[in-house]
């Protein structure tokens, strides 16, 4: 197996403090007091589905040589649990707002891009059964053929986590719902830790191996798709991207993600996220009505009772970590300024 990979991430601290996201301070009773736009609701549907789908990504990972790495498997055991509770938090928020499950996916202009589904989670997993664009069979084959395949999975995860947490910052920017802002601020703290682990793993593996650098760069340039592609339709992915990042400030956020990715050994010059946004904008121009986004506030439906399983306060988390990349630092400062105004 060669020499162990040295990773700059305090895994022991993370494992000992991992728990479901602490939302005990969220004022659930105030959720229906503020309006969400159709775009906000669309984003929450999307985010809820993808957070709950991460267990399939875990399945794909454990079918590869990654399963032999005790650091990675220990992290993933906690990671998938925390992601589960992110999905539950978004589901509870929508229910508190007055949107009861089963929640059907809709574009911001009200159209339903997929057939009605009676069981959201089961249908997603049975119909798709893949992990963010990498199916289990080619993943297993690739793992057997490439010793450095773990570097690809770690870098893929780093891109996904940084895109996700930046998407939450973008939703704070786009939405005027103060309770949603507080919820997303809590979830971002978890995603920051997840990104730090994936990036540290990818950086260490790619720094020591030219083969890993070549493999990862080729895969990202050839196979990469945005978070949720494969689980969501192309139009849904474009709708999310255009709503969150289609304005100049959003494009700046995507540029920050690209700059962070490009700082990893072997990835200089990659512009994955800006390239995706350019393509989404072209599709929206070429296809009238594609991924239509409306900023009209959505009237609140009849609210449901506040979820009780977030009621008991949890011990203060000891694994809070500062932002580890320039884009995180910039977006965290903007978030704090917005929430304190």
N, C-alpha and C positions, 0 to 999 in steps of 0.2 A: 504493500500500500504506500510505501515511501514515507518521508518525514511528515509529521502532523502539520496541518496548516495553522499558523498563528493568526488569530483573529482579534482585532481591536474592538471587542464588545464584551461587557461584563455579563456573561450568560448566567452565572450563578445568581447574581442580584436579580436579574429578570425572572428566573425560574422561581425564586423564593417569594417574589412579590406579585406574581401573576394572579389575576382574579378578573371576574367580570367587571366591565366598565361601571364605575360608581356614578349612578345617576340619582342618588338619594336626595340631592338638592334641587332637582328639576321640578319646577312648579307645573305639574301636569294639568292642574285645574285651569291654568291660564292659556293652555294651548289653543282652545277654540276662540280666544279673545282677539286673536290677530290673524290677518288674512295671509294665505299662501297664493301665489300665482299658479297658473296651470303648469308653468315650467318648474316651479319649486316642487309641486306634487310629483311631476314626472321624474325629477331627480331623486326624490325620496323612494319612489317605487323601484327605480333602477338600482339605487344603492342598497336597498333592503334585499333585493334578489341576489345581488352579487356577493354581499357579505355572507348571506346564508349558503351560497354555493361554494364557498372556499373548501368545504370538506371534500369536494370532488377533485380540486387541485391537489389536496393532500393525498388522495388516493393515487393520483398520477405520480407524485413524488415518491411515494413509498414503493412503487413498482419498479424503481430504478436503483442504481448503486448508491444513491443518496441515503437509502435506508440503513446502510452500513456505517454511516457517520453518526456517532453518539451525540455530538453537539447539535447537529441539524435536527435529528429526531426529537431531542429533548425540547428544542425551541418550538418545533412544529406542534408538539403535544399541547403546549399552552397557547400558541398562536391560533389554532383552529377553534379553541374554546372561546378566546376573546372575540374572534370574528363572529362566532355564533351570536354572542350577546349584542354585538353591533347591529346585526340584522333584527334581533328582537327589539332593540331600542327604537329603530326606525319604524318597525311594525306598530309598536305601542304608540309612537308619536302620531302616526296616521290615524290609528283608531281613536286616540284622544281628540284628534281634530274633527272626527266625525266620519271618517272613511273606514267602514268595516270590511273585514276580509270575508270572502276572497276578493282581493284587490286585483283587478285586471289592468294590464299595462295599457297606457294611453299616451299618445303623443300630446304635446302641449296644445295643439289645436283641437283636441277632443277625439281624434280618430283612433281606432283600435287597430294596430298593425298586425296583431296575431289573433288566432281564433280564441274564443272564450275558453278559459281553463277552470275546471271545477276544483282542482287541488294544485295550488300554485307550486309548492315545493316539490311534490312528487312528479308533476309534469315536467318541470324544469330538468330534473335529474334523469328521468327515464328518457325524455326526448333528446337531450343533449349528451349527458354523460361524458363531458370533456372538461379539461381544465385550462381555461383561458387560451384556447387556440391550439394547444398541444394535446392531441388524442393519446390515449394510453398505449395503444399498440406501437405507433411510431416512436413514442417516448421510450418505451422499453427497448426497442431495437436500437435507437440512438444511444441509449445508456450502455448497452452491451458493446457497441462499436467504439465509443469514445470514452476514454478514461476520464477526461476532464468535463464530462457531461454535467457534473454537479455545479460547475461554474456557470453554465448556461441557466440552470434552474434558479440559482441564487441571483443572477443578474436579472433574469426575467421577473423574479419576485421583487427585486429592488425597484425596477421600473414601475411595476404595478402598484406597489405601496406608496411610492412618491407621487404617482399620478393620482391615487386615491386620496391621500391626505391633502394634496393641492386642490383636488376637486371639492373637498369639504371647505377649504378656505374660500374657493370661488363661490360656493353656495352661500356662505356667510355674506360675501360681497353682494350677491344678486338678491338675496332674500331680505325682507324687512321684519322677519319674525324673531323677536328677542329670545323666546324660549328655544327655538330651533338653534339659534346662535350658541346658547349655553350647552345644548346637547352636543352639537358638533365640536365645540371646544373640548369636551371630555373625550370624544371618540378620537379626535386628532392626536391626543396624547398617547393613546395606544398605538395608532398608526405610525407615529414618530419612532417608537421603539422597534416596531416591526421593520420599518425601512432601515433603521440603523443596523439591525442584525443582517438583513439580506445584503446591504451594501458592503458591510465589513467582510462578510464571507466572499462575495464576488470579487472585491478588491484584492483580498489576500490570495485567492486562487489564480486570478488573472495576472497578478504581479509576478508570480513565480513561474508561470507557464506560458510560453509563446503559443503553444497549441491551443490552450484555453482562450487566449485573446483572439486568435483567428476564428475559432469555432463560434464564440459568442458574437463577435461582430457579424459574421456571416448570417447567423440565425436571426439576429435582430434586424438586419437589413432585409432579409428574405422572408421571414416568417412572422415577425412581430405584428400584433394587432392590439388595439386599445383594450383596456380592462372591460370585460363583459362581452366582447365580440365572440360570437359562437353561442353564447347564452342568450344574448339579445340580437335582434335583427340589425342589419346595417343601418336602416333608417333610425332605429332607436339609438344606436351608438352615435350617429351623426347628430341627432336631436340633442342628446346630452352634451356632446362636445361643443356644438354651436351655441347652446344656451349658456353654458358656463364660461366658455373661452372665446366666443366669437367677437367680443369687443376688444379694443386695443389693450385694456388692462388684462383681459384674459389671455390674449396672445403673449403678453409679457410673462404671465405665469408659466405658460407652456415653454417659452424660451428658457426660463429658469430651470425647468425640469431637464431640458436638453443639455444645458450647460453642466448640470450636476452629473448626468449620465456620461457626458463626454470627458469628464475628469477621471473616470475609471481607466486604468491602463488598457490600451488597445482600442478605445472607443472615441478617440478624438475626432471631432468634426461631425458626429452623428446628430441628425436633427429629426428624430422620430416623431415627436409630438407636433412640431410645427408642420412637418410634412403631412401628417394626418389631417391637421386642421385645414391646410390648403386643399387637400383632396375633398374634405367634407364640404368646404365652401364651393368647390367646383360642382359637386353633385347637386347642391342646393340651387345653384345657378342654372344648371342644365336640365333639372327636373322640377318644373313648377309645382309648388306645394310640398316639396320634399322636406321632411323634418320640421314642419311649420312650428314656429315658436311664438307664443302669445304672452305678453306681459300683463294681461288683464287679471286682476286679483280673482281668485276662486272663492266664492262664498262658502263660509264654513257650514258644514252639515251639522246635524244634531250630535253633540259630543258624547263619547262613551265615558264610563267611569274611569278614573285615574288608575293605572296599573298598580297593583299592590306589591308585586315582587321587587320593586325598586325602593320600597318604603323604608327598610331597615338600613341605617347608616353603616357603611363599611369602614374598617380601619383606614387611616390616612395612608395613601400609597407611598412607599419609600423608593419607588423606581421611577419617579418623575425625572425626565432628562431634558436638557436644553436642546434647542434645535441644532442639528449637526451639519447643515448645508446652508449656503447663502439664500436659496429660495425659501427654505423653512424659516430662517431668521427674519427675512423681509416680510413674509406673509404673517408670521406670528405677531410682528410689530403692528402690521395693519389691522389684524384681528383685534388686538388689545385696544388700539385707538378707536376702532368702530364700536366696540362693546362698552367703552367707557364714556362715549359721547352722549 
